[in-house]
Amino acid sequence: MSANSAEPRVLPLPLLNHFSASRSAVTCEYRCGNACAHDAPNESDNSYFGDVVRRVMDRRGALRAGAVLSVAAGVTAAAGGTAAARPGRGHGNGHGHGHGHGGHTAVGTDFDPVQPNTRDSVVIPDGYEQQVVIRWGDPVLASAPEFDFRNQTPEAQQLQFGYNNDFAGLIPLDRAGIHNLLVVNHEYTSETHMFADYDPDNPTEQQVRTAWAAHGMSVLLVRRDPARGGLTPLPSWYSRRITLRTEFEMRGPAAGSDLLKTSEDPSGKRVLGTQNNCAGGVTPWGTVLSGEENFHQYFANADLVSDPLTRERMRRYGVGTGSSTRKWERFEKRWDAGREPNESNRFGWIVEVDPHDPDSTPVKHTALGRFKHEGATVRTTEDGRVAVYMGDDERFDYIYKFVSSGRMKNGRSAHARRHNMSLLDHGTLYVARFSGDSPASEIDGSGEPPSDGEFDGSGEWLPLATGDTSHVPGFTAEEVYVFTRLAADRVGATKMDRPEDIEPNPTNGRIYCALTNNSNRGAAGHAPVDEANPRIGNKHGHVMEIREDHDDPTSTRMSWGLLLVCGDPEDAGTYYGGFDKDQVSPISCPDNVAFDRHGNLWIATDGNELGSHDGLFAVPVSGSERGHVKQFLTVPNGAETCGPIITDDLVTVCVQHPGDNGSGPENPGSHWPDGGDSQPRPSLVAVWRSHGHRVGEIGRR
């Protein structure tokens, strides 16, 4: 439907006196174990060096602080080297902050923005068309039976498109992008909305095994119609379902560690399945990386673990005490932490899948560390190495980077793919520490920029481990990889406001990180505001822009700035890249990010706190339109916008958990995508310009 279809419920701009439109209780419980209702597991007191220096400068003056900087240079690189140019004001585009006055529309964002609304549909701009490409339960393999909501089986589900699609990656198989491999994550299951007769206290074994089959990933061949638009799944030998019963290979420096061994896998190198797969990335060699995120909630009885160190490590990752929400521990002992204390250590990794080879064994890369991975995206260096950027999606957790030791081979042959996949097993894992350049007194928690007009500063990548060598006192290398959060605590990484998707911009080389929200920022007993996380009770989130020194992904030095401080544009505590806020679409809770070929940033939201449904937004990052946020679409009732793909020819999004705001199958909160009185089904949607025009480019084919 277009933005102007009949009888939309439109909310006025700007949004005032908004109500909360955040996630339903069902979504919170089944996606992340209701993490925000519990204390954040990061209780470390790791005030980072930038805070210490700034407090000293405020108290004693800059001259006396210089002595502190000189002393600190012996123990940290924060005071050494040449700082990279700031990514914000006047950086690389000839325009200072406050420049945005709508002089022209940036190429790639030339569309009429969709107004905030609460319609039970995907609402798109005028002049665009849409299509549901694939829904939960649709065939992935040719032998899949027709979907039957009231008669689901694990045998059928393991052949069908899984539940709650999140990340999607599109890999062209020809130069025109007509035939493509489509890889989609299936993050989690909402059993109370998935099954008509589900009893949360007494799930049946068939329901549990069906849920196991609904997790994981799908691989399909799709065809783009160059004449009429859209994508069509095709029967193909590429077709594959990856589930919680698929065997994965553990690789890298922690593979075979005693910390990864279980009674079912004494080798510590073979794991069944992947779960809670959130965002991801397509590698330059044509594989897909996928992040295992909220794995903690699937495990039970951590309180029954006898070893106090193991219990403490589980607590830092949020592994549950007592029975789990889904009760899987009743049907397989590996979900019972009291019986298999190492099984939870085998989740929380970056996995890699080769969609070109349906017989290949997927990999879990231990060198990339273990935490609640939102995703992983790759940037190549001038000398052929690769850097992988990752966020740990938890309140007060961290931003990470991995840099390979080896160099990439060009091409996407089977030989090149095998070689390049091995790059992610050898290299250095880093965590980020940020410091601001403004006096602490100017970071007052309101979100209003300091006197220099921007939240910005410098930072460094702190090494955690290289191969079998630990850089963290008191930690072995294996402990760094398996308990990465604890190692990052030890070195004093910067506590962030839920770092989710992090991606390098292929046009300008800068790194963009969506920080979704953190209601506990600045609250009693929690980390205070700082320039990188400047708002108390940050319910709308922000977007950080990072430039590494000399634009070199191997550098350990960086500068940073906040591109967006999200929320109601009429609120003084919001910032839209310096653009005139009277002209922007309001945005709240940024989650996934992507780029078009012009370098514009596209942002998908999760948990909009401004009274509208979640959506997809485009924003230029340079030129006179820098910060001009425009809403491209909204998703249906109860849904989240996930996994955007942006090409010249189409935009795709994954519509996750539609209808979770209802009470279940007897009273669903949505009837999308099939309408009528149908059950809601998570689905992937394609959107394209009518008459063959390019996305966001008026009049261009």
N, C-alpha and C positions, 0 to 999 in steps of 0.2 A: 504494500500500500504506500501511496505517497503521503507526504506530510500534510497535504490538504484534502485527504479523503473525507468522506462524510462524517460529521458529528464527532470530531476529536475532542477529547477533554484537554484543553490547553491551559497551562499555568503561565501567568504573566511573567515577563522579564522586566526588571530583575526580580528574583525570588525573595520575598520578605515573609517573615512569620512562618517559615517552613515547618513542616512536620517531619518526623524521622521516617525515612523510607529504607532503613537499613535491613539487613538480612533477617529472614524469619527464623524462629527457634529451631525448626527442622533443619534448615540449611546449616545453622551454626553447630548443631549437634552432630550431624552426619559428615559434614565436610572437614571440620577441624577439631571435633571433640569439645566444642564450646569453649575454645581456648581463651576468648576474651572475657569469659566469666570467671576465669581462674587467675591466680597470680602469675605474672610472667615468669618463666623459669630462669631468666637471667637475674640472679641476685648478686652478681659480682660487683665489687666496689672498684671499678677500673676507670676512675676519672682519667681522661686521656691528657696527654702532655699539653695540647693546645689550650685546654681549660686551665691547667696549672699556670702556664705562662701568662694567659690573659688576666687571671686573678692577681698574679704578681705585678703585672704592668699597671693594673687599675690601682693597686694598693701603694706601690712604691715609685711608680713613674717609669717611663721608658728607659732612662739612663741606667737605673739600677737593675732593671729587668735584663739589660744587655748582658750583665754578668751571668745571670741564670741561663740565658741562651748559650753563652760560651761554654759553661759547664755541661749543659745538656748535649752539646755537639759531640761529646765523647761517647754518648750512649745511644743516640738516635740521629737519624738523618733529617729530622724535622727542621733543624736549623742550618743544614748544609746545602750546598748546590744553588743553582739559579732557579728561582720559582718560575713555573710555567705561567704564561699570560692567562689572566682570568677569563673564564668562559662567558661571563656575563657582559657587563657594560663595555661597549665599543670593541668587542673581541672579534676581530676577523671579518666584520661586516660594514664597518664605517658608520655605524649608527649607535648612539648612546641610549641609555635607558630613558623612558618617557617619549620615545620617538614615534610610537604607533598612533597614527591618526587616519588609518584607512585610505592611504594615497592610492593604492592599487591592490588587486587581489593576487596573492602568491599563486604561481602556477602549481596545479595539483590540488588546490583548495577552493576552486571556483565553483561553488554550489551554494544554494540558498540553505542556510542552516535549519535543521529540524528544531522546532520549539520543544521545550520540556513538556512532557505529557505523561499520562498514566493509562495508556491504551493497551489492551491485550492483543498486541500485534507487533510486528517489526515495522516501525515507521521510518521511511526513507525520504530523501529529498525529491521534489518535483523533477521530472525528466529522467528518473531512474526506475529500473525494474528489479524484481527479486524472485528468488526461487529457493525452496527448501531442497538442498542437495541430498541429504541423507538424515534419517531419524533413528533414534534408539529403536532397535529391533529390526531395522531393515537389513537385507542380506549383505554380508561382506563376502562370504564364500557362496558359490553357486548352489551348493547343496543345502543352504539354510532354508528352513521352513518359513511359512508366513508367520508374522508376529501375532501372537495371541496373548493379550494383556492378562487374561484371567487363567491362562494355562501355560505358565512359563516353566521351562526346564533348563538345567545347565547344559544339556546336549544341544539345545537350540541356541541358547545365548552365546555359546562359544563360536558359533558360525555367524552371528548377527552383530550389527553395530552396537557397541557397548553404551553404558549409561554415562550421563553427565560429561559430555565432550568438553575439553578445555583447549589446550594448544592444538593448532593445526599447522602443518607445513606442506607446502606445494613444491614439488621438484619436477621441473620440465624435463620431458624426454625427447623433445625436438626443439629446434630453434624458434619456432613460432609459438611455442607454449600451447599447442593444441592438445597433446596427450601429456598427462602429468601423473606422478605418483602423489597421492594424498595420504598423509600420515596424521592421525588424530589420537590425542590422549583421552582416556576415560578416567577421570580423576577419582570419583567416589560414587557410592550408591546411597540413595535415600530410601531405605527399605520400607518405611511406613507409607511412602507414596508410590513405591514400585510394585507392591503386591496388594491385591484386593483384600486378602485375609491375614495380614501380617500381625502377629502378636509380639511386641517388642520384648516381652519377658520370656517368650517361648517360641523362638523362630524354629521352623522345621529344617531338617538337613537339606532338603531340596531347595528351599529358599536361600540358605547359606551358600550352597554350591552354585546356585544361579548368580548370586552376588559376586562370588569369586570370578565367574566367567564374564561378568559385566564390567569388571575393572580392566585396566591395562591399556592397550592401544589397538587401533585398526589401521591396516594398510590397504589402500584401494588404488586402482587405476581409474582416472577420471578424464573425460574429454570436454574441452572447452569449445562451445559452439561459436565460431568466429562471426557467424551471420546473425543469429538470434540472441546470443549471450548465454550465460549460465554454464553450469558444470553438470555432467551426467556420469554417474558411476558405470563402469563397464566390467563384465566378467573377465577375469584375467588370472594368469598364473601368479601374478604379483600378490594377489589377495591373501591377507593374513590377519588372524586375530591373535594377539598376545594377551594372556590372562594371568591370573595368580597361580596357574598350574604350568606355565611355560618356564622351561629351564633357562637360567641366565648364568653366564660365566663371570666370576669375580676376577678382576685383573688389577694390575698395579702393585705398588709397594706393600699394601696391607693384605693382599690376597694370600690366603693360607695362614693368616695370623690366628693364634689361639683365641683371640677376641671374636673371631668369626666362625669358629667351629661349633657344630651342634651334634646331637646324637644321630640325626639323619644325614649330616654332612660332616664327617670327621676331617675332610680335607680343607674345609673353610674356603672352597673355591667354586661351589655350585649352589645356586639359590633358586628356589621355585618362586617365580613371579615378580611382578612389580606392582606397586599400589600408590594411590593418591598422587598420580602423575599430573602435575600442574602445567606450568609453561615449559617451553623448550626452545630449540633452535635448529635450523637446517645448517649443516656444516658445508664448507666450500667443496668438500669431496662427495657430497650427495647423500650423507647419512643424516639421521635425526638424533639430537640429544633431548632427553626428557628428564625433568626433575621430580624425584620422589619427595613429596612435601610432608603432609600431616600424617605420617606413618604411625606416630606414637599412639593414636587413639584405638588402633586395632588390637593392641596388646593388653592383657589383663594381669592382675595379681603381682605387680611389682613390689608390693608391700610384703610378699612372701619370700622374696629373695633374701638369702641369709647373709651374704657378704655386704657390709656397709658401703664399701667403695662402689660396688656395682649398683647398689640402690641409689647412691648419690649421682652417679653418671646417668642413670635412667631418669632421675628427677630433673636433671638439667635439660633432658630432651622431652620431658612431659609424659613419659610412659605411665600408664594409668595404674592406680591401685584398685583393688576390688575387681568386680566383673566389668567387661567392656560393654559398650553400647550395643554392639551387634551380637555378642555372645558366641563368637567364633571359637573361643577356647573350649567350648563344649564338644566340638566336632573335630578338632585337630590340635594336638598339644603344642604345636609351635607358636600358637597365639597366646599361650600361657607363660608369662615371664617367670613365674615361680618354678616352672618345670623346664623351660628352655631359655635361660637368661641371656644367651647370645643371639637369639633369633632376631630381636629388634635391631641389633647392630648390623644386620644384613639388609636393612632398608634405610632410606634417607640418602641415597646416592644419586649421581647422574648416570643414567643408563643411555646406551647408544644402540640404535637399531639400524641395520642395513636394509632399507626397503627394496633394494634391487635384487636381493637374494632371499626369498621366502624360507629357504632352508637354513639360513645362517643362525648362529646362536647369539642372542643379544648379550650385551656386555654391561657390567656395572664397574665404573672406573673409580677405584679407591683413591687415586692420586688427586682427585678433585674434591676430596673431603666429604664428610658426612654431617649433614644438618638438614633443616627443612627447606630443601631446594625449591625455589619458585621455578627456576629454569636455568638455562645455560646458553650463551650465545658466543660466537667465535669471531675474532678479528685476526687477520694475518699480519705479520711483521714484514719489514722490507727484506729481511734475510730468510724468510720462509718459515719462521716459527709461528706458532698460534697462541693467542691469548684467549682464555675463556672467562667470561664475566658471570657472576652468580650472586644471588641475594638469598638471605635466610629469612623467610617470611614469618617473623615472630616479633612482637613488641620488644624493643631494646636489643635486637640482634643485628647482625653485621653484613657487610658487603665484602665479597671475596673475588680474587682473580687467580687464575692458574696460567703459567707461561711454560710452554713445552721446551724441552731441551733439544729435541730433534726438529728436522725441517720437513715441510710438506712436499709431497710429490704432486705434480700437476696431473689433471685428468681425473676421470671417474671410472676407470677400469677397475675390475675386481682387485687386481694387484695394487693399484694406487689406493683404493679404499681400505684394504687391509693394512697397508703401511700407515696411512694417515690416522686410522683408528688407534694404532699403537702409540701415536704421539701423545695421547692423553693419559698414558701410563708412566711417563717420565718427564719431570719438570719440577717447578717450584710453585707451591701454594702460598698465597698471600691473603692478608686481611687488611681492610682499610682503616686508617685513622685520619680524621679531619680536624682542622682548627680554623676558626673564623678570624677575620681581620678587623672586627669592630669591638669597641669597649663592651664589656659584659653589661654595663648599665643600659646600653642601647638595645640589648636583646631582652625585652621585658615580658615576653610570653604572649603578647597580643597578636603577633604576626605582622605588625607594621614594620616596614624595612628600616634599618638604621640610617644614620645621617648620610652615609655615602650612597644611599639609594638602593642597595641590594644586599641580600644575604650571600656572602661569598667568602672565599678564603683559600687556603692551601691544604695539602694533605700528603700522605705517604702510604705506600703499600708495605706492610710489615711481613717479612718472610716467616712462614710457619714450619715448612719442611721442604726439603729437596731430596727426592728419592728416599734412601734409607737414613738420611741425616735430618735430625730434628733441630730446629732453630729456637725451640721453646724450652727454657730451663725446667727441669723436672719431668719432661715428657719424652718418651721414646717416639720415634717416627710413626710407628704403628698407632700409638695412642693419639698422636696429632691427627691422623687421618680418620680414625674411628670416633674420636671424641673431639672433633674440630672446634665445637663451641667452647669447650673448656680451655683448649689451647689459645683460642682468640681472647677469651677472658684474661688469661695470664699475661698476654703481651699488651693489653690495654687498648683494644680496638674501640672504635666509636659506636656507642649504642644508638641505633637508628629506629625510625618510626615505621616498622614493618617494610623492609626493603623487598620488593617483589620483582617484577620483570626488569632486567638490566640489559640494554642492547647498545652496541656501537652503531653510530650513524654512518652508513657507507659513503655519504657525501662529504661530511666535514671531519670524520674520524673521532668526534667526541662521543662520550659514553653517557647514556641517559638512563636514569634509575627512577622508577615509580615507587614512592613511599606512600603506602595506602592510607594509613591513619595510625593513631595511638592515643586512645582516650586517657591513658595513664601518664602521658608525658607531663612532667612537672607536678604530679600529685605527690602527696606525702608518702615518703618511703620509696619513691621512684626517682629515676634520673631527672635532673632539672632540664630546662630548655638550654639549648646552645644554638650557635648560628646555623648549624646544619639541620637542626630540628627546632625551629624557633617559636612554636606555638604550644602553650599549655592546653592540655586536653585536645590534642590535634585530631579532630573527628573528620576533617576533609582531606588531609594528606597534602603532599607536594611532590614536585618533580625536580630532581637534581641533574645538573649537567656537569660532566667531568671532562677536563682536558689534561691528558698525560703530557709530561714534559717532552717537548720537541715532537709531540704527536706520536710518540714511540710506545707501543704497547708493552715493551719490555722495561720501560722506565719505572722506577719506584717512587717518583715524585709526580705530583699533579696539582692542578688548581681546580676549583669547583665553584659553582654558583647555583642558586635555585632559579630555574626557569619559570616555574609556577608555584605559587602558594595558593592552593585551591580553595573553593568555597564561593559564597555569594559575592558577585563583583561589587555590590554596594557596601560590603563590609571593608572597612579600612585595613583589616588584617588579612587581606588577600593581595596577591601580586601576579600579574599576567605578563611577565617578561618585559614590563615597561609599556605595554600597549594600553591604549585608551579603554578602560574597563567598561565604558558605556556601550561598547560595540561587541563584546565577547559573549559567547555562550557560557553559562555557569557550569562548572565541572566540580565533581566531588568524588573522592576515593579512587584515584588512578591505580590501575592494576597492571594490565598488559600493555606493552608498547610495540610499535612496528614503524617502518619507514617506507615512504614511496621513493621512486627513483630521483625525485627532486630534493630529497633530504628532509621533507616535512615529517614531523613526528605525529603519529596516530596513537591515540590513547583509548583503551577500553577501561570502563569503570566497574567497580564492584562494591555495592553498598551505598549508593548515592544518598547523601544526607540532606538533600535540598528539596525533597518532596516529589521528584520526578523519577521515572524509571531509569535504570542504568543505560549506558549508550556507548557509542564510539565517536571520538572527536579528532579533528585534525588541527595541527598548529604549526605554522612555520617557525623555524628556529633561527633565522637570520633575515636581514633586510628590514624594510620598513614595516613588514607585517609580523615581525617576531612577536610571539605571544598572543596573536590573534586567534583565540580558540573558537572553533566552529563545530557544532554538533552535526554529525553525519547521519546517525540513526539512533533509535531507541529500541529496546527489547521488551518482550511481553511481561505480564504480571509475574512477580516473584523471581524473575530471571536475572542472570548476570551476563555481561558481555565478555567473551573470552576469545583468545587466540586469533586476533585479526591477521589477515593476509591482505596486502595492498599491492596490486599490480596496475599497469596501465589499463587493463581490460576489465578488471573486476575487483571487488572487495568481498572477502568472506569473513564471517564471524561465527563462533560457536555460541549458541544460546543454551546456557546451562541452567539447570534446575528451574524451568518454568513451572509455575503453580505451587511451589513450595510454601507459598503464603496461605494456601488452603489447608483444610483439616485432613486431607487424604483422598483416596480414590472415590469415596462417596460424595465428597464436596471439594473438588480440586479448585485451586485458586486461579487456574488458567485452563483454557481449552485449545491453546495453541500447540501445534501448528494446524491441526485438522479441523478445528472449529466444532460447532454444534455442541453436543454433550460429551465429546471425546475426552480421553485422558491426555494430559500434557505429555510431550515427549521431547527431551533434549535433542537438539538438531543443529546441523550446520547449514547456514544460509549464504547464498551468493547474491551480490547486488552489482548491477552494472548500468552504465549510461545507455539510454535508448538510442537506437539508430547507429550503433557502432562507434560512438564518440568515446574518447578517453575519459577515465575517471578524473574529475576535478579540473578538466580542461575544456572550457566552453568552445565549441566549434572545431575542435581538433579530433581527427580520426587516427 
